[in-house]
Amino acid sequence: GGQEKVWLANTFFDTTLANAEAVGTTCINLPGSEADARAGFGGNINLQRLREELSRANVAGVVITATNNAGGGQPVSLANMMAASALCRAANVPLVLDGCRFAENAHFIRSREPGMADMSIVEIVQAMSPLFDMMTMSAKKDGLSNTGGWLALRDQYLAERLKGRLIMTEGFTTYGGRAGRGM
C-alpha cells in the first residue's frame, strides 16, 4: 500500500479499510452484480470493473474476502475467484484472499455453484488456494480465539520484510498474533 497506491476489493472490511487508509492507500470496492447475487454469489468481485481498474499503473493489489463479510456475508464463486486470479496475474498484481470464513465459502460453492456438488470442502479449498498470492485470516471468529490470526505468503522475500513490521504491531511470529494469556 502506501500513498498514491490503490487496492481493490469485492468489499473491504471496515478494519482493513481503516488500516489501509491510515497509511494513505486508496481503497476501491468493486462489488459484484445483481446477477451474481441472484445466482447465490453476492460476494463476487465485479470482473468488468476489476479489468478496468487493473489497467491503471498504481494498483498495488486486489483483495477478495470470502465470504464477503462487509457485503452481508455473501459467498464468492470459485469461477469468480479463478477469473479474478487470471486478470491479476495478467496485470502482475497480487491477489489476496481474506479467508475470514473460507470453509463456509467453500460450502456455499459446493451447494450453489454448478458442477461443484461432488467436490468435498477440502477439495474446493485446495482449488481456491493456488489462485491467491497471499492469504490472511482473523482467528477471532466462531470461538477459535480471543485474538490473533495469520498471514500466508508465496513471496519469501516479502515474508521476511513483513516479519520486522510484525514485531511493531503484533509481536514475534512465534506468538501467532495471540495475547500472552492465550498462549
Disulfide bonds with the S-S distance in Angstrom:
none
